[in-house]
Amino acid sequence: MYARNMDPSGDSKFDEPRLAINRVYTRSGDAGETGLAGGQRVAKDSRRITAYGTVDELNAFVGLARHTAIGDPVIASLDGILLRVQHELFNLGSMLATLPADVHPRQARITAAEVAQLEAEMDQMNHGLPPLRSFVLPGSSRLNAELHVCRTVCRRAERVVTTLAREEPVPAEALKYLNRLSDAFFVWSRWASHLSGAAETLWEPNRASSGTAPGGGTLSV
């Protein structure tokens, strides 16, 4: 899925993709192996493949959240941010799919700029949100729930990349980005609910079956 990029013009920081996908199936992975960007054959369940595969899964969920955001004019501006994140996740996948010795100087990657941008957006959107007095339960709106799904998948990607980093060299920016991005999904979920007027659902320990508070949603049978 990931390939080296080549941009002979030199006008952009990263090389543009140069590939042609004419036939999706190749049969080359029928034995449970796949190829890294540098051409090495590795098992499909190897740690590196699991790492960028989880990032790819996250990208798909971000696309789902984008679709929901577009449908709400109040928070449609989030669509542009999420689209940028999708491009950044593909850049991250390019990093993870390439062994350090094979990284091209102009290969797409995550840098400190992406981390700083997420921090700036979180600071801006978090300003004006009511302070939390408890943990938040996902689901105050569809977009809120989808962004929390993105947050949890992002945390899983971070865990996998952390494990990979103990076994093989991984750029520090990869872990910083995933750590910051998961926080950003949390802030975006709160911001989206706030702008759309959806009340956040806070964790109440006593709403459990063993608790004492009424209204626990018990079904009479």
C-alpha positions, 0 to 999 in steps of 0.5 A: 500500500505504501510506496516511495514517493518521487517529485522531480520538481522539488517544489514541495517538501515531500515527494509526490506519489508515483504509482499506478494501481491498475489491478488491486489483487497481486496474489503476492500475499497469498502465503501470509507475507507482504512487502515493505516500502523498501521491498523486504518481505515480512509476515503480515502479522509482524509488529511493523505491519500491525502498526501501520495497519492500525493507523490505516484503520484509524484513517478509515474511522476518521473518514467516517467522522468527516462524513458526519461533520460535513452534514452539520453546518455548525461544525462543518469546519471540522471537516477540513481539519479531519481531512488534513489528519487523514493525509498526515496519517497516510504520511505516518503510515509511509514512515512505519512501512519503511525501515530506517535505512531505506527512508528517502530524504524527501519521503512523506513523514510526520514532523514537529510541525504536525504535532505543534498544529494539533496543540494549537488547535486543541488550545483554541477549541478547548478555550470556552469549553466548560471544565469537566468534573467527571469523565465523559461517556461517548455518545452525546451525538453521532459525531461525538461517538465517532470521534471517541472511536477515533480516539480509542483506535488512535490509542491502540495505534500508539500502543502498537507503535510503542511496542514496535519502538522497543524492537526496532527504531521508530521516529520519535515524532510518530509516537508524539503525533499519535499521543497528541492526536488521541488528545485532539480527538477528545477535545474535538468530540467535546467541541462538536457537542458544545457547538451543536448543543448536545449535552455531554454524558458524564460518568456517574459510578452509581448509575451501575446496577450495584449503585444507589442512584435511580434511573439506571435504565433497568428493564422490567420483564 
